[in-house]
Amino acid sequence: MLGKIATTISIVRALAARTRHAKAVALLVCVAALGAVGFGLGQAGGRVLMRNFLTAGGRIAPLLYRPSFQYFATAAMLGSPDELKRLAGYYALLETDSIGVDFLIERYGMESSIVNRRTIVWVIGFSRDTRRAADACAALYKSAPREIRKEILKSMKRLNEGIYRDFIKNLGKGSREMRR
């Protein structure tokens, strides 16, 4: 990586050497490159840190960022003993684009409320990791109550039409009890 940067700098320097403002051009290119790299790393790092803070209880995010009350409120809602506050927390995960499939599957097992479980399955249906989310939904299907099975099928269809069709085809080969 450093070799590529050095090669790029030497090419720019060679091109800029033909002009009167060689140093200024080289400096401008270097500042632009460093700015672009810094912005990209900041965006990626910020997403990872905030997702970790929301889903895994990481404590480093408040030290690195100006407090974002939306993230703190979401973490508080998810940790609340009140069923309705946890429900709002699942919706907040969707709003902040912090959908961690493994975290939500773990929370599905902890929830006793049908409404909260159904909401968790619904939120999983918006995950960017479609393969992991579809596999998680398929794993939940067999043990899920009827109300949640319908939501699992809707989420799988929303995630990927092909995966949904394959699941339905394989479900048709299963026992009659599995389809209920």
N, C-alpha and C positions, 0 to 999 in steps of 0.2 A: 504494500500500500504506500509506504513512504517512497519507494522507488518510483512509483507512478507519479506521485506528487512532485518529486524532484525532476523527473523527465518533463512533466507539464510546465514546471517553472522555468526550466532551461529553454524550452521551446518558446515560451512567452518572452523570456529575456532576449532570445535571439531575434525574435520579430520586433520587439520594442527597441532593440539596439539601433535599428535603422532610423528611429525617430529622435526628435530633440528631447522628448520627455520620456525617455526610457525608464527611469526610476519610478516616475509617477504611474506609468502604465502597469509596471510589474507590481507595484504596491497595491494598486486598485484591483488587479486580478486576484492577488493573494487575499485581500480583505474580503472580496466577494466570495471566494471559495471557502474561506474560514467561516464567514457568516452563514452560508448555505449548509455547511456541515454542522455547525453549532445549532442551527434551527432544527434540522432533521433529528439530531441526537436529543435535543430538548423535547421535541414532540413525542418521540418514541419512549424516552425515559419517563416523561410525565404520565403517559398512559399506563405504563407498567406499574409505576409507583402508586398511582391512584387506584388502579384495579386491585393491587395487593393490599392497599389500605382498606378498601371496602370489603373485600371478600376474605382476606386472611388476617385482618386485624393488625397490619403493619403499622408501626409507629413512626416511621421515618418521614412520611409525607408532610405532617405538620411542621417539621423542622425545615424542610426545603421550600415550602410554598407559603405564600400568604394564605391565611386560613380561608378555605372555601366552605362556606357554611352549608352548601348543598351536600358536599361529601360527608361532612360531619353529621348532618341530619340523617343522611341515608344510613350511615354506620350505626347511629343511635336507634333508628327505626328497626333495623335488622336484628339488633340485640335486645329489643324490647320484649317483655313478657306479654304485652298486649297483642292479641291476634291481628287486630285491625292496623296497628302501627307496623307490624311486620309485613302485612299485605301492601301497605303504602311503600315500604322499603323495597319490595320486589318490583313495583312499578318504577320506583326511582332508579333502580339498577338499569332498567330499560332506557329511561330518559338520559342517563349519563353514559350510555353505551359501555357499561361495565358488566357484560354478561359472561360470567365464568361458569361453564357447563358443569364442571366437577363440583364447584361450590354449590350450585343450585340443586344438583342431584343429592348432595349431602343434606342440604336444607329440606329437600322433599322428604327424606327419611325421618327428619326431626319433627316435621309438621304433622299435626293430627287433624287439622281442619281441611275439609274437602275443598273449600274455596281457595285457601292458600296453596294447597297442592296443585289445584287446577291452574292457578295463576303462575306458579313456578313452571309448569309444563308450557303454558302459553308464552312466557318470557323466553324459555329455551328455544322456542320456535323462531326467534329473531336473532339467534346467535350467528356470528360470522363464520364460525367453525362448523359448517353444515354437516360434515361427516361425523364429527364427534357428537354433535347435538342429536342427529338422527339415530345414531347407535344408542345413545342414552335413552331416547324416547322408546326405542324398540325394546330395550332391556326393562323399562318400567311397565310395558304394556301388559305382560302376563299377570302381574300381581295387582294391577290398578283396578279400582272400582269402575263400574260402567260409565259414570259421569266423567271420570278422568280419561278413560279410554277414548272417548269421542274427541277430547281436546288433544290427546296424544296424536291421533290420526290427523287432525287439522294442522297441528304444528309440524308434523312430518311432511305433509303436503306443501306447507309454506316453505319449508327448508329446501326441499328438492323433490320435484315431481317424479323423477326416475326412481329414487330411493323409496318413495311412498308406494309406487306401483309394484316394485319388487317385494316390499314388505306385505302388501295386500295379497299378492300372488302366493307368497309363502305362507301367509296366514290362512289362505283357502285350503292349503294342503294339511293344515294342522287339525287338531280335533275340534269337534263341534263346541265343546266347552270353552276352548280358547277364543272362539269368535264372539262369545256372549259378552 
